[in-house]
């Protein structure tokens, strides 16, 4: 690996100007890719395709041309104006059907002639409901945008999942640039203080900025990414890969003291850096790739983008950043200053003196941390995640408060089901607690409306060539245990009459999301630990060290999550799944850095106390700068984001960086010292020490 690094180093030294020019030119295709990468804002799209609810969504799209729908609250409009508005909406691309109670009576028959069962559900005071169906969820966003342009939200308020998705996209897109600016400013402050040149932080961030742009631009080959990935990828890549560049700069400065020219120093620095960051970057990449094992394919989305970002970050660290340093070397030298890094002498002395007590305290903390981590609460209703003054939130609130439309489900049954069985099924569903509305073909005929009065548009909503559709509404909140029990009861009822019946819609989809997310949480944690354990086994050439180091970082993760539990915070479900993997993958390299220094000292015959003293002295500064950079990159975003999911993720990551930094500097040394004898006897390269170690424990 070192020879490969030095070969790369010689190439970089020789072609530094070419590399700088090429790095800038690569921005053009990267920017094109970034702009043209589709962004998905619908979290339910990431559910597995083979589950019944997603099959149901496909049937709705294929058989009913209803890939998505919106419920509109129309205020103070006459029947004629409502029908005129329907025609305007129908002209919008992607809109399939627009239906209201007015379609049954036209403009000549008073609404009072409609059966009370109809009016009480679809009309409240001066407000009435309008249903708009869309071909699919993708076109729905553009269609709702145009609908909002036609009428003001004072006249028509558009609710439903698609409207919430649109508002999510508006908020996320408006904030993304702010995220990056805030993250860069805060990281710049950390680097200006901790590095010994005022120019290097700008070169370093310029290098990482290019790597981020390359990563985001290359996402075009994935087709699309989620808005969550887009929002956090840049700041996460900044936080995770900053330490690679810092490491190279330090190696370069050290090498300049050993050789005559800067070119020779850079060649050596690149070789040493590649050796050092290969293992740590591999564990970080593996941690992100572990997310690909999730059934919820959002994990693959985040995992692939971030693993790719770390890999690109490594490449840019050993190519672009060295070229920048060499080209601007004189400017770097002219702006040298004394770095402001806290002295860790007090911490170091305390740790090596009281390491047994520190480990004992860590063990005492471990149980409440584990308990808190296991019992932290999550929420799944992502519409609650949005600022409640958004147009869709106002509309959804009105649909809930005025019309009791809270959780809508769609039932699909075979078209050939007997009319008598359909009526029995509907009657049973109506008797389920919290169900306040059931609309079906049989219900239309029971409303005492002559068949000829019911337009084909209305009839077609409920029937296709293969299926009959039933709308069911419950007053229970989406993604709650109460609604999930209601869905289970309804599912049991419909299966009695049609064993192939399917439930779809937001309620059942969110229920599946809850079940799958819970399973993913367990699987991803085990997978990430397993993969990183195997990599560390080969990197550190030890059986015991992977167990000890992963245990230390897992303690940091447990503490991080437990803080949310004990403070009463309820986290978005995505945070609960991915934060452990991200924190483990992003901060395990801190532990590897300190451990490597300690092992080098022990192999040189230094006793364990002095070896640890030296290891902390030589690594604490780097760990501090890396940890603070990760903290800075995510903390600001967590503070300013209006999207609670993004804010929670970044708050957890920033807090996790600080906790991991503390654990690595204080607890990991205690673990290594207590288990020194075990480490020596279970690691390669300690043949001499194995015979000399005597009861050091």
C-alpha positions as CSV (number, residue, x, y, z in Angstrom):
1,X,0.0,0.0,0.0
2,X,2.9,2.4,0.8
3,X,4.5,1.7,-2.6
4,X,1.2,2.4,-4.3
5,X,0.9,5.6,-2.3
6,X,4.5,6.7,-3.2
7,X,3.8,5.9,-6.9
8,X,0.7,8.1,-6.7
9,X,2.8,10.7,-4.9
10,X,5.4,10.8,-7.7
11,X,2.7,11.3,-10.3
12,X,1.0,14.1,-8.2
13,X,4.4,15.9,-7.7
14,X,5.2,15.7,-11.4
15,X,1.7,16.7,-12.7
16,X,0.5,19.0,-10.0
17,X,-0.7,21.8,-12.4
18,X,-2.5,19.3,-14.6
19,X,-4.3,17.8,-11.6
20,X,-5.4,21.2,-10.4
21,X,-6.7,22.1,-13.9
22,X,-8.4,18.7,-14.3
23,X,-10.0,18.9,-10.9
24,X,-11.6,22.2,-11.9
25,X,-12.7,21.0,-15.3
26,X,-14.4,18.0,-13.7
27,X,-16.8,20.4,-12.0
28,X,-18.6,20.9,-15.3
29,X,-19.9,17.3,-15.7
30,X,-20.4,17.0,-12.0
31,X,-22.5,20.1,-11.9
32,X,-24.5,18.8,-14.8
33,X,-25.0,15.5,-13.0
34,X,-26.0,17.2,-9.8
35,X,-28.6,19.4,-11.5
36,X,-30.1,16.5,-13.5
37,X,-30.3,13.9,-10.7
38,X,-33.9,13.3,-9.8
39,X,-34.9,13.8,-6.1
40,X,-37.5,11.7,-4.5
41,X,-39.5,13.1,-1.6
42,X,-41.9,10.2,-1.0
43,X,-40.5,7.9,1.8
44,X,-43.1,5.2,1.0
45,X,-41.5,4.6,-2.4
46,X,-38.6,2.8,-0.5
47,X,-40.8,0.0,0.8
48,X,-40.1,-3.4,-0.7
49,X,-41.9,-4.0,-4.0
50,X,-43.1,-7.5,-3.0
51,X,-45.3,-6.6,0.0
52,X,-49.1,-6.4,-0.5
53,X,-49.4,-2.7,0.1
54,X,-47.0,-1.9,-2.7
55,X,-48.7,-4.4,-5.0
56,X,-51.9,-2.5,-4.1
57,X,-50.3,0.8,-5.0
58,X,-49.2,-0.7,-8.4
59,X,-52.8,-1.9,-9.0
60,X,-54.2,1.5,-8.2
61,X,-51.8,3.1,-10.7
62,X,-52.3,0.5,-13.5
63,X,-56.0,-0.4,-13.1
64,X,-57.5,2.8,-11.8
65,X,-55.0,5.4,-13.0
66,X,-54.7,6.5,-9.4
67,X,-51.0,6.4,-8.4
68,X,-51.8,9.2,-5.9
69,X,-54.7,11.4,-4.8
70,X,-55.3,14.6,-2.9
71,X,-58.3,15.8,-0.9
72,X,-59.2,19.4,-1.3
73,X,-61.2,21.7,0.9
74,X,-63.2,24.1,-1.2
75,X,-64.4,27.2,0.5
76,X,-67.5,29.4,-0.3
77,X,-68.0,28.3,-4.0
78,X,-71.2,27.7,-5.8
79,X,-71.9,24.4,-7.6
80,X,-71.2,26.1,-11.0
81,X,-67.9,27.5,-9.8
82,X,-66.8,24.2,-8.3
83,X,-67.6,22.4,-11.6
84,X,-65.7,25.0,-13.6
85,X,-62.8,24.6,-11.2
86,X,-62.9,20.8,-11.8
87,X,-62.5,21.4,-15.5
88,X,-59.5,23.6,-15.0
89,X,-57.9,21.0,-12.8
90,X,-58.6,18.2,-15.3
91,X,-56.6,20.2,-17.9
92,X,-53.5,19.9,-15.8
93,X,-51.1,17.2,-16.9
94,X,-51.1,14.2,-14.6
95,X,-54.6,14.8,-13.2
96,X,-56.8,11.8,-14.0
97,X,-60.1,12.6,-12.2
98,X,-61.7,15.4,-10.2
99,X,-64.8,14.5,-8.3
100,X,-67.1,16.3,-5.8
101,X,-70.7,16.0,-4.6
102,X,-71.6,18.5,-7.3
103,X,-70.9,15.9,-10.0
104,X,-74.0,14.1,-8.9
105,X,-76.4,17.0,-9.1
106,X,-74.9,19.5,-11.6
107,X,-75.9,23.1,-11.3
108,X,-79.7,22.8,-11.3
109,X,-80.5,20.5,-8.4
110,X,-80.0,22.0,-4.9
111,X,-77.4,20.3,-2.8
112,X,-80.0,19.9,-0.1
113,X,-81.6,17.2,-2.3
114,X,-78.6,14.9,-1.7
115,X,-79.0,12.3,0.9
116,X,-77.8,13.4,4.4
117,X,-75.2,10.5,4.3
118,X,-73.5,12.3,1.4
119,X,-73.8,15.9,2.7
120,X,-72.6,15.2,6.2
121,X,-69.4,13.6,4.9
122,X,-68.6,15.9,2.0
123,X,-70.0,19.3,3.2
124,X,-69.4,21.2,6.4
125,X,-70.9,24.7,6.6
126,X,-69.5,26.7,3.7
127,X,-66.7,24.1,3.0
128,X,-66.9,21.0,0.9
129,X,-64.6,18.2,-0.3
130,X,-63.1,17.6,-3.7
131,X,-61.2,14.4,-4.7
132,X,-58.4,14.8,-7.2
133,X,-56.6,11.7,-8.5
134,X,-53.2,11.6,-10.3
135,X,-51.5,9.2,-12.6
136,X,-48.6,8.6,-10.2
137,X,-46.9,10.3,-7.2
138,X,-44.2,11.9,-9.4
139,X,-46.5,13.9,-11.6
140,X,-48.7,14.7,-8.6
141,X,-46.1,17.2,-7.2
142,X,-46.1,19.2,-10.4
143,X,-49.9,19.0,-10.8
144,X,-50.5,20.2,-7.2
145,X,-48.1,23.1,-7.9
146,X,-50.2,24.1,-10.9
147,X,-53.4,23.6,-8.8
148,X,-52.1,26.1,-6.2
149,X,-51.4,28.6,-9.0
150,X,-55.0,28.4,-10.3
151,X,-56.6,29.1,-6.9
152,X,-55.3,30.7,-3.7
153,X,-55.1,28.6,-0.5
154,X,-57.9,30.8,1.0
155,X,-60.3,29.3,-1.5
156,X,-58.9,25.8,-2.0
157,X,-56.7,24.0,0.5
158,X,-55.0,20.9,-0.8
159,X,-54.2,18.1,1.6
160,X,-53.0,14.5,1.5
161,X,-49.7,12.7,1.1
162,X,-48.8,14.2,-2.2
163,X,-49.3,17.8,-1.0
164,X,-47.2,17.0,2.1
165,X,-44.5,15.6,-0.3
166,X,-44.6,18.8,-2.3
167,X,-44.1,21.0,0.8
168,X,-41.3,18.7,1.9
169,X,-39.5,19.3,-1.4
170,X,-40.0,23.1,-1.1
171,X,-38.6,23.3,2.4
172,X,-35.7,20.9,1.7
173,X,-34.7,22.6,-1.6
174,X,-34.8,26.0,0.0
175,X,-32.5,25.0,2.9
176,X,-29.9,22.8,1.2
177,X,-27.6,25.7,0.3
178,X,-27.9,27.1,3.8
179,X,-26.9,23.7,5.2
180,X,-23.7,23.7,3.2
181,X,-22.8,27.3,3.9
182,X,-23.3,26.9,7.7
183,X,-21.4,23.6,7.8
184,X,-18.5,25.1,5.8
185,X,-18.3,28.2,8.0
186,X,-18.3,26.2,11.3
187,X,-15.7,23.7,10.0
188,X,-13.6,26.6,8.7
189,X,-13.5,28.1,12.2
190,X,-12.4,24.8,13.7
191,X,-9.7,24.4,11.0
192,X,-8.4,28.0,11.2
193,X,-7.9,27.5,14.9
194,X,-6.4,24.0,14.9
195,X,-4.2,24.1,11.8
196,X,-0.9,26.1,11.6
197,X,-1.7,28.1,8.4
198,X,-4.6,30.4,7.5
199,X,-4.5,29.2,3.9
200,X,-4.6,25.5,4.4
201,X,-8.2,25.4,5.7
202,X,-9.4,27.0,2.5
203,X,-7.4,24.5,0.4
204,X,-8.6,21.7,2.5
205,X,-12.3,22.7,2.2
206,X,-11.8,23.4,-1.5
207,X,-10.6,19.9,-2.0
208,X,-13.5,18.4,0.0
209,X,-15.9,20.7,-1.8
210,X,-14.7,19.3,-5.1
211,X,-15.0,15.7,-3.8
212,X,-18.6,16.5,-2.6
213,X,-19.5,17.9,-6.0
214,X,-18.1,14.8,-7.8
215,X,-20.0,12.6,-5.5
216,X,-23.3,14.4,-5.9
217,X,-22.8,14.7,-9.6
218,X,-22.1,11.0,-10.0
219,X,-25.5,10.3,-8.4
220,X,-27.0,10.8,-11.8
221,X,-26.0,7.1,-12.6
222,X,-28.3,6.0,-9.7
223,X,-31.3,7.6,-11.4
224,X,-32.6,9.4,-8.3
225,X,-31.8,9.9,-4.6
226,X,-34.0,10.8,-1.7
227,X,-34.3,14.3,-0.3
228,X,-32.9,13.0,3.0
229,X,-29.7,11.8,1.2
230,X,-29.4,15.0,-0.7
231,X,-29.8,17.1,2.5
232,X,-27.3,15.3,4.7
233,X,-24.8,13.8,2.1
234,X,-22.7,17.0,1.7
235,X,-22.4,17.8,5.4
236,X,-21.8,14.2,6.3
237,X,-19.1,13.7,3.7
238,X,-17.5,17.0,4.9
239,X,-17.5,15.7,8.5
240,X,-16.4,12.2,7.8
241,X,-13.5,12.9,5.3
242,X,-12.0,16.1,6.7
243,X,-9.6,14.1,8.9
244,X,-8.1,12.4,5.9
245,X,-6.9,15.7,4.5
246,X,-5.7,16.9,8.0
247,X,-3.8,13.6,8.3
248,X,-2.0,14.2,5.0
249,X,-1.1,17.8,5.9
250,X,0.4,16.7,9.2
251,X,2.4,13.9,7.4
252,X,3.6,16.4,4.8
253,X,4.8,18.8,7.5
254,X,6.6,16.0,9.3
255,X,8.2,14.7,6.1
256,X,9.5,18.2,5.3
257,X,11.8,17.9,8.4
258,X,13.3,14.7,7.1
259,X,14.0,15.4,3.5
260,X,15.5,18.2,1.4
261,X,12.7,19.1,-1.0
262,X,8.9,19.6,-0.7
263,X,8.4,17.2,-3.6
264,X,10.2,14.4,-1.8
265,X,8.2,15.2,1.4
266,X,4.9,15.1,-0.5
267,X,5.8,11.7,-2.0
268,X,6.5,10.3,1.4
269,X,3.4,11.9,2.9
270,X,1.1,10.5,0.3
271,X,2.6,7.0,0.9
272,X,2.2,7.2,4.7
273,X,-1.2,8.7,4.4
274,X,-2.6,6.0,2.1
275,X,-1.3,3.3,4.5
276,X,-2.9,5.0,7.5
277,X,-6.3,6.0,6.1
278,X,-6.8,2.8,4.0
279,X,-8.0,0.8,7.0
280,X,-10.0,3.6,8.6
281,X,-11.7,4.6,5.4
282,X,-12.5,1.0,4.6
283,X,-14.3,0.7,8.0
284,X,-16.2,3.9,7.3
285,X,-17.2,2.7,3.8
286,X,-18.2,-0.7,5.2
287,X,-20.4,1.0,7.8
288,X,-22.3,2.9,5.2
289,X,-22.6,-0.1,2.9
290,X,-24.2,-2.0,5.8
291,X,-27.2,0.3,5.3
292,X,-27.7,-1.5,2.0
293,X,-28.9,-4.6,3.9
294,X,-32.1,-2.7,4.9
295,X,-35.4,-3.9,3.4
296,X,-36.3,-0.2,3.3
297,X,-34.3,0.8,0.3
298,X,-33.7,4.3,1.7
299,X,-30.8,2.6,3.4
300,X,-29.2,1.6,0.1
301,X,-29.8,5.2,-1.1
302,X,-27.9,6.7,1.8
303,X,-25.4,3.9,2.0
304,X,-24.3,3.9,-1.6
305,X,-24.1,7.7,-1.9
306,X,-22.0,8.0,1.3
307,X,-19.7,5.0,0.6
308,X,-19.0,6.5,-2.8
309,X,-18.4,9.9,-1.1
310,X,-15.8,8.4,1.3
311,X,-14.1,6.6,-1.6
312,X,-14.0,9.8,-3.6
313,X,-12.8,11.7,-0.5
314,X,-9.8,9.3,-0.2
315,X,-8.9,9.7,-3.9
316,X,-9.0,13.5,-3.6
317,X,-7.0,13.4,-0.4
318,X,-4.0,11.7,-2.1
319,X,-4.3,13.6,-5.5
320,X,-6.1,16.9,-5.5
321,X,-5.2,18.2,-2.0
322,X,-1.5,17.4,-2.4
323,X,-1.5,19.2,-5.7
324,X,-3.1,22.3,-4.0
325,X,-0.6,22.3,-1.2
326,X,2.4,22.1,-3.7
327,X,1.0,24.8,-6.0
328,X,0.2,27.2,-3.1
329,X,3.1,26.2,-0.9
330,X,4.6,29.7,-0.6
331,X,1.3,31.2,0.4
332,X,0.8,28.4,3.0
333,X,4.3,29.2,4.4
334,X,3.6,33.0,4.6
335,X,0.4,32.5,6.6
336,X,1.8,30.2,9.2
337,X,0.6,30.7,12.8
338,X,0.5,28.9,16.1
339,X,-2.5,26.5,16.2
340,X,-5.0,26.8,19.0
341,X,-5.4,23.2,20.2
342,X,-6.0,22.4,23.9
343,X,-3.3,20.6,25.8
344,X,-4.4,17.1,26.7
345,X,-1.7,16.7,29.4
346,X,-4.2,16.9,32.2
347,X,-6.5,14.4,30.5
348,X,-3.7,12.1,29.6
349,X,-2.2,12.0,33.1
350,X,-5.6,11.4,34.6
351,X,-6.4,8.5,32.2
352,X,-3.1,6.6,32.6
353,X,-3.3,7.1,36.4
354,X,-6.9,6.1,37.0
355,X,-7.6,3.9,34.0
356,X,-9.2,1.1,36.1
357,X,-11.6,3.5,37.7
358,X,-12.5,5.0,34.3
359,X,-13.3,1.5,33.0
360,X,-15.4,0.7,36.0
361,X,-17.4,3.9,35.6
362,X,-17.9,3.1,31.9
363,X,-19.2,-0.3,32.9
364,X,-21.6,1.2,35.4
365,X,-22.9,3.7,32.7
366,X,-23.2,0.9,30.1
367,X,-26.5,-0.6,31.5
368,X,-28.5,2.6,31.7
369,X,-27.1,3.6,28.3
370,X,-28.1,0.2,26.8
371,X,-31.5,0.5,28.4
372,X,-32.1,4.0,27.1
373,X,-30.9,3.0,23.6
374,X,-33.3,0.0,23.5
375,X,-36.3,2.1,24.7
376,X,-35.9,5.4,22.8
377,X,-39.2,6.3,21.1
378,X,-39.5,6.8,17.4
379,X,-42.3,8.4,15.2
380,X,-43.2,7.4,11.7
381,X,-45.8,9.9,10.7
382,X,-43.6,12.1,8.6
383,X,-46.3,14.8,8.0
384,X,-45.9,15.7,11.7
385,X,-42.3,16.3,10.8
386,X,-43.1,19.4,8.8
387,X,-43.6,23.0,10.0
388,X,-47.3,23.1,10.8
389,X,-47.9,26.4,9.0
390,X,-47.2,24.9,5.6
391,X,-50.1,24.8,3.2
392,X,-50.5,21.0,3.2
393,X,-50.3,20.9,7.0
394,X,-53.1,23.5,7.3
395,X,-55.2,21.5,4.8
396,X,-54.6,18.2,6.6
397,X,-55.5,19.8,9.9
398,X,-58.8,21.1,8.5
399,X,-59.5,17.7,6.9
400,X,-59.0,16.1,10.3
401,X,-60.8,18.7,12.4
402,X,-63.7,19.5,10.1
403,X,-64.3,16.3,8.1
404,X,-62.7,13.7,10.4
405,X,-60.6,12.5,7.5
406,X,-57.4,11.4,9.2
407,X,-56.2,8.0,7.9
408,X,-57.5,6.8,4.5
409,X,-57.2,3.2,3.4
410,X,-58.0,1.7,0.1
411,X,-59.3,-1.9,-0.2
412,X,-59.1,-3.8,-3.5
413,X,-61.3,-6.9,-4.0
414,X,-62.0,-9.1,-7.0
415,X,-64.5,-7.5,-9.4
416,X,-66.5,-10.7,-9.4
417,X,-67.2,-10.7,-5.7
418,X,-70.9,-11.2,-5.0
419,X,-72.9,-8.1,-4.3
420,X,-74.3,-9.7,-1.1
421,X,-70.7,-10.5,0.1
422,X,-69.6,-7.0,-0.7
423,X,-72.5,-5.5,1.3
424,X,-71.7,-7.8,4.3
425,X,-68.0,-6.9,4.1
426,X,-68.8,-3.2,4.1
427,X,-71.2,-3.5,7.0
428,X,-68.5,-5.3,9.1
429,X,-65.9,-2.7,8.2
430,X,-68.4,0.1,9.2
431,X,-68.7,-1.5,12.6
432,X,-65.0,-1.5,13.3
433,X,-64.2,1.1,16.0
434,X,-63.0,4.5,14.7
435,X,-64.1,3.8,11.1
436,X,-66.3,6.8,10.2
437,X,-66.5,6.5,6.4
438,X,-66.8,3.7,3.9
439,X,-67.2,4.4,0.2
440,X,-67.8,1.5,-2.2
441,X,-69.8,0.6,-5.3
442,X,-72.5,-0.9,-3.1
443,X,-72.6,2.2,-0.9
444,X,-73.3,4.4,-3.9
445,X,-76.4,2.3,-4.7
446,X,-77.5,2.6,-1.1
447,X,-77.4,6.4,-1.1
448,X,-80.8,6.6,-2.8
449,X,-79.3,8.4,-5.7
450,X,-80.6,7.1,-9.1
451,X,-77.9,5.3,-11.1
452,X,-78.3,7.7,-14.0
453,X,-77.4,10.6,-11.7
454,X,-74.1,9.1,-10.9
455,X,-71.5,10.2,-13.4
456,X,-69.2,7.7,-15.1
457,X,-66.2,9.5,-13.5
458,X,-67.5,8.6,-10.1
459,X,-68.4,5.0,-11.0
460,X,-64.9,4.5,-12.6
461,X,-63.2,5.5,-9.3
462,X,-64.7,2.4,-7.6
463,X,-64.4,-0.2,-10.4
464,X,-61.9,-1.4,-13.0
465,X,-61.7,-4.4,-15.3
466,X,-60.3,-6.6,-12.5
467,X,-61.0,-4.9,-9.2
468,X,-63.5,-3.1,-7.1
469,X,-62.3,-0.4,-4.8
470,X,-63.5,0.5,-1.3
471,X,-62.4,3.7,0.5
472,X,-62.2,3.5,4.3
473,X,-61.4,6.3,6.7
474,X,-60.4,6.0,10.3
475,X,-60.2,8.8,12.9
476,X,-57.0,7.3,14.4
477,X,-53.7,9.0,13.6
478,X,-51.4,7.5,10.9
479,X,-48.6,5.2,12.1
480,X,-50.0,4.6,15.6
481,X,-50.7,1.3,17.3
482,X,-54.4,2.1,17.4
483,X,-54.6,2.6,13.7
484,X,-52.5,-0.5,13.1
485,X,-55.0,-2.6,15.1
486,X,-57.8,-1.1,13.0
487,X,-56.0,-2.1,9.8
488,X,-55.4,-5.6,11.2
489,X,-59.2,-6.0,11.9
490,X,-60.2,-4.7,8.5
491,X,-57.6,-7.0,6.8
492,X,-59.1,-10.0,8.7
493,X,-62.6,-9.0,7.6
494,X,-61.8,-8.6,3.9
495,X,-59.8,-11.9,3.7
496,X,-63.0,-13.7,4.8
497,X,-64.7,-12.6,1.6
498,X,-61.8,-12.5,-0.7
499,X,-58.6,-14.2,0.3
500,X,-56.7,-12.2,-2.3
501,X,-58.0,-8.8,-1.2
502,X,-55.4,-6.2,-0.7
503,X,-55.2,-3.1,1.5
504,X,-53.3,-0.1,0.2
505,X,-53.0,3.6,1.0
506,X,-51.1,5.7,3.5
507,X,-52.3,3.9,6.6
508,X,-51.3,0.3,5.6
509,X,-48.1,1.5,3.9
510,X,-47.1,3.3,7.2
511,X,-47.9,0.1,9.1
512,X,-45.6,-1.9,6.9
513,X,-43.0,0.9,7.3
514,X,-43.2,0.5,11.1
515,X,-42.7,-3.3,11.0
516,X,-39.9,-3.2,8.4
517,X,-38.1,-0.4,10.1
518,X,-38.1,-2.2,13.4
519,X,-36.6,-5.3,11.7
520,X,-34.1,-3.2,9.8
521,X,-32.9,-1.5,13.0
522,X,-31.8,-4.9,14.4
523,X,-30.3,-6.3,11.2
524,X,-28.3,-3.2,10.2
525,X,-26.7,-2.9,13.7
526,X,-25.6,-6.5,13.6
527,X,-24.4,-6.3,10.0
528,X,-22.4,-3.1,10.5
529,X,-20.7,-4.5,13.6
530,X,-20.0,-7.7,11.8
531,X,-18.5,-6.2,8.7
532,X,-16.4,-3.6,10.6
533,X,-15.2,-6.4,13.0
534,X,-13.9,-8.5,10.0
535,X,-12.1,-5.5,8.4
536,X,-10.5,-4.6,11.7
537,X,-9.5,-8.2,12.2
538,X,-7.2,-7.9,9.1
539,X,-6.2,-4.2,9.6
540,X,-5.1,-4.6,13.2
541,X,-4.1,-8.3,12.9
542,X,-5.8,-9.0,16.2
543,X,-8.7,-11.1,17.5
544,X,-9.3,-9.2,20.6
545,X,-8.9,-5.6,19.4
546,X,-12.0,-5.5,17.1
547,X,-14.1,-6.7,20.0
548,X,-12.7,-4.1,22.4
549,X,-12.7,-1.1,20.0
550,X,-16.2,-1.8,18.6
551,X,-17.5,-2.2,22.2
552,X,-16.1,1.2,23.1
553,X,-17.8,2.9,20.1
554,X,-21.0,1.0,20.7
555,X,-21.0,2.4,24.2
556,X,-20.7,5.9,22.7
557,X,-23.7,5.1,20.4
558,X,-25.8,3.8,23.3
559,X,-25.0,6.9,25.3
560,X,-26.0,9.1,22.4
561,X,-29.3,7.4,21.9
562,X,-30.0,7.1,25.6
563,X,-29.7,10.8,26.0
564,X,-32.7,11.1,23.7
565,X,-34.6,8.6,25.8
566,X,-33.9,10.2,29.2
567,X,-34.7,13.7,27.9
568,X,-38.0,12.5,26.4
569,X,-37.1,13.2,22.8
570,X,-39.0,11.2,20.2
571,X,-36.8,10.6,17.1
572,X,-37.8,10.0,13.5
573,X,-37.6,6.3,12.7
574,X,-34.8,6.8,10.1
575,X,-32.5,8.3,12.8
576,X,-32.9,5.3,15.0
577,X,-31.9,3.0,12.2
578,X,-29.0,4.8,10.6
579,X,-27.4,6.8,13.4
580,X,-25.7,3.8,14.9
581,X,-24.1,2.7,11.6
582,X,-23.1,6.2,10.7
583,X,-21.5,6.9,14.2
584,X,-19.8,3.6,14.2
585,X,-18.4,3.9,10.7
586,X,-17.4,7.6,11.0
587,X,-15.7,7.5,14.4
588,X,-14.1,4.0,14.7
589,X,-11.1,5.4,12.9
590,X,-10.5,7.6,15.9
591,X,-10.1,4.5,18.0
592,X,-7.9,2.8,15.3
593,X,-5.6,5.9,15.2
594,X,-5.0,5.8,19.0
595,X,-4.7,2.0,19.1
596,X,-2.2,2.0,16.2
597,X,0.0,4.5,18.1
598,X,-0.2,2.4,21.3
599,X,0.6,-0.9,19.5
600,X,3.7,0.7,17.8
601,X,5.0,1.8,21.2
602,X,4.4,-1.6,22.7
603,X,6.1,-3.4,19.8
604,X,9.1,-1.1,20.5
605,X,9.3,-2.5,24.0
606,X,7.9,0.5,25.9
607,X,5.8,-0.5,29.0
608,X,2.1,0.0,28.7
609,X,1.7,3.1,30.8
610,X,4.4,5.0,28.9
611,X,3.1,3.6,25.6
612,X,-0.4,4.9,26.3
613,X,1.0,8.3,27.6
614,X,2.8,8.6,24.3
615,X,-0.1,7.4,22.2
616,X,-2.5,9.9,23.7
617,X,0.0,12.7,23.3
618,X,0.5,11.9,19.6
619,X,-3.1,11.2,18.7
620,X,-5.4,13.3,20.9
621,X,-4.8,16.4,18.9
622,X,-5.8,14.8,15.6
623,X,-8.8,13.1,17.2
624,X,-9.9,16.4,18.7
625,X,-9.7,18.2,15.4
626,X,-11.4,15.4,13.5
627,X,-14.2,15.1,16.1
628,X,-14.7,18.9,16.2
629,X,-14.8,19.1,12.4
630,X,-17.5,16.3,12.3
631,X,-19.4,18.1,15.1
632,X,-19.1,21.5,13.4
633,X,-20.3,20.1,10.0
634,X,-23.5,18.6,11.5
635,X,-24.3,20.9,14.5
636,X,-25.2,24.0,12.6
637,X,-27.5,22.1,10.2
638,X,-29.2,20.4,13.2
639,X,-29.9,23.9,14.7
640,X,-31.4,25.6,11.6
641,X,-33.2,22.8,9.8
642,X,-37.0,23.2,9.6
643,X,-37.4,19.5,8.7
644,X,-37.3,17.6,12.0
645,X,-35.9,14.5,10.3
646,X,-32.9,16.3,9.0
647,X,-32.4,18.3,12.2
648,X,-32.7,15.2,14.4
649,X,-30.2,13.2,12.3
650,X,-27.7,16.1,12.4
651,X,-28.1,16.7,16.1
652,X,-27.5,13.0,16.8
653,X,-24.4,13.0,14.6
654,X,-23.0,16.1,16.2
655,X,-23.6,14.9,19.7
656,X,-22.3,11.4,18.7
657,X,-19.0,13.0,17.4
658,X,-18.4,14.6,20.8
659,X,-19.3,11.5,22.8
660,X,-17.2,9.2,20.5
661,X,-14.3,11.7,20.9
662,X,-14.5,11.5,24.7
663,X,-14.8,7.7,24.7
664,X,-11.8,7.3,22.4
665,X,-9.6,9.7,24.4
666,X,-10.7,8.5,27.9
667,X,-12.4,5.1,27.8
668,X,-10.6,3.3,24.9
669,X,-7.1,3.9,26.6
670,X,-8.5,2.4,29.8
671,X,-9.8,-0.7,27.9
672,X,-6.4,-1.1,26.1
673,X,-4.5,-0.8,29.4
674,X,-6.7,-3.2,31.3
675,X,-6.7,-5.8,28.5
676,X,-3.1,-5.2,27.5
677,X,-2.1,-8.8,28.3
678,X,-5.0,-10.2,26.3
679,X,-4.2,-8.0,23.3
680,X,-0.6,-9.1,23.2
681,X,-1.5,-12.8,23.3
682,X,-4.2,-12.5,20.7
683,X,-2.4,-10.2,18.2
684,X,0.2,-10.8,15.6
685,X,3.6,-9.1,16.0
686,X,4.1,-9.4,19.8
687,X,6.2,-12.5,19.9
688,X,8.9,-10.9,22.1
689,X,6.5,-9.3,24.4
690,X,4.4,-12.5,25.0
691,X,7.3,-13.9,27.0
692,X,8.0,-10.6,28.8
693,X,4.5,-9.6,29.9
694,X,4.0,-10.3,33.5
695,X,0.7,-9.7,35.1
696,X,0.3,-6.2,33.8
697,X,-3.3,-5.6,34.5
